[in-house]
Amino acid sequence: MESFFGHMKDEIDYRQCPTFDELKLLVDEYIYEYNNHRYQWNLKRMTPALYRSHLIAA
């Protein structure tokens, strides 16, 4: 979790959001991108969603 939040703080510009709703939308978009499109070296170079599917199928 710590590495996720570290990456999130580095990769999104959360200071640009004037309202909480805009910040929430930005974080939700980042989480979707992270889980479905960002490959992780520690997960055998799969996205978290692909890795979960891989574990369930095994």
N, C-alpha and C positions, 0 to 999 in steps of 0.2 A: 504494500500500500504506500509506503514512503516513497518508493521510486516512482509510482504512478503520479502522486501529487507533485513530486519534483519535476517530472516531465511536463505535467499539465501547466504548472506555473511558468516553466520556461517557454512553452509552445503557444500559449494563448495570451492575448493582451487583455487581461481581466480589468485593468484600470480604466479602459475605455468605456466601460458599461456605466451609464448614468443611473440605471434603475436595477433593482434586484431581479425583475423579470427578464431583462436582457442578459444579465449575468447567468441566470438559471438556464436560459436557452443556449448560451455559449458553452456552458459546462456540459449540458446534455448532448450537444453536437460533438463535443470533444470526446465524450465517453463512447458515443456510437462509433466515431472514427477509430478510436483506440481499440475497441473490441472487435471491429469488423474489417478494418483495412490496414492496421499497423502491425507488421510482422515483428515477432519477438524472438530474439536469439535463444533465450532460455526455454522457449516452448517449441524447440525443434524447427525454428524459422517459420512458425505458423502464427496466424492471428489467434487471440484468445478464444474466439468463437469456433474456429477450425479445430483448435486443440481440444476443446470440450467435446466436440463431435467425435474426434478421434478417440478420446478416452471412453466415451459411451459405447462406441462401436466395438471396442476391443474386448 
